[in-house]
Amino acid sequence: MVIISINVVYYYFSLWVLYSKLIKPLSELNFNMEQLANGDLLMLIKGTDKNNEVGYMAKKLLIFKENSLLKEKTDIASKAKIQFLSQISHELRTSLNAIFGFFGILVTDD
């Protein structure tokens, strides 16, 4: 009877360890990967402080998140640059057209 109860306790303890150390962290990483795939860059990635395989995976996922944030910032800066150059180009063309127009009038008057 004692051996059976020790085996039952060992079995449930093993299940708890398996769940808390492997299944739960992997489920959280899976959820984080889904969030990242859907474009949610404000999520918190758990497990990056662990020094095991799950922690290494979490750190790699954090790198993907940081790269996605950098890409988003780069895209915003690129759009701002394009808009700025377009606006400056328009302003320069308008001014140059006026100068060329006045120059044409001066040349034809002589």
Summary of the structure (lengths in Angstrom):
residues: 110
radius of gyration: 31.4
end to end distance: 120.2
largest distance: 120.2
contacts: 240
relative contact order: 0.06
helix: 85%
strand: 0%
